[in-house]
């Protein structure tokens, strides 16, 4: 598991109480029951955790966990 994937998983499980089994690359953020307020909180938490800006469209309802991790990995590279 990459450091970014680990950070995303940690934030989702700790801050939003998402079960670790639900956090799969193909899972959408909407399917994890994150509403628009939760998505904004997720973006802020990931910015703090990873030190990279997280755009609103990167943490959108239709985004998958895998897409979010890939976008954040690209920013850290």
C-alpha positions in Angstrom: 0.0 0.0 0.0 1.4 3.4 -1.0 1.8 6.2 1.6 -1.0 8.1 -0.2 -3.3 5.1 -0.2 -2.6 4.5 3.5 -3.3 8.2 4.3 -6.6 8.1 2.4 -7.6 4.9 4.1 -6.6 6.2 7.5 -8.6 9.5 7.1 -11.7 7.6 5.8 -11.7 5.1 8.6 -10.8 7.4 11.5 -12.6 10.6 10.6 -15.6 9.3 8.7 -15.9 5.8 10.2 -15.9 4.0 6.9 -15.2 0.3 7.3 -11.8 -0.7 5.9 -13.4 -3.4 3.8 -15.4 -0.8 1.9 -12.4 1.2 0.8 -11.6 -0.4 -2.6 -10.1 1.4 -5.6 -13.3 1.1 -7.5 -15.5 2.4 -4.7 -16.9 5.9 -5.3 -16.8 8.5 -2.5 -20.6 8.7 -2.7 -20.9 4.9 -2.2 -18.9 5.4 1.0 -21.8 7.7 2.2 -19.8 10.9 2.0 -22.0 14.0 1.4 -20.7 17.3 0.0 -19.8 18.6 3.5 -17.9 15.3 4.2 -16.1 15.7 0.9 -14.9 19.2 1.8 -13.7 17.9 5.1 -12.0 15.0 3.4 -10.1 17.3 1.1 -8.9 19.5 4.0 -7.9 16.4 6.0 -5.9 15.0 3.1 -4.2 18.4 2.5 -3.1 18.5 6.1 -2.0 14.8 6.1 -0.1 14.8 2.8 0.9 18.5 2.4 -0.5 18.8 -1.1 -3.5 20.8 -2.3 -6.6 18.7 -2.9 -8.9 20.2 -5.5 -12.7 20.0 -5.1 -13.1 17.9 -8.3 -10.5 15.4 -7.1 -12.7 14.6 -4.0 -16.1 14.7 -5.7 -19.0 12.3 -5.2 -18.3 10.5 -8.6 -14.6 10.1 -7.9 -13.4 6.7 -7.0 -10.9 6.0 -4.2 -8.4 4.8 -6.9 -8.8 8.0 -8.9 -8.2 10.1 -5.7 -5.2 8.1 -4.8 -3.7 8.4 -8.3 -4.3 12.2 -8.4 -2.6 12.7 -5.0 0.3 10.4 -6.0 0.9 12.5 -9.1 1.0 15.7 -7.0 3.5 14.2 -4.6 5.8 13.0 -7.4 
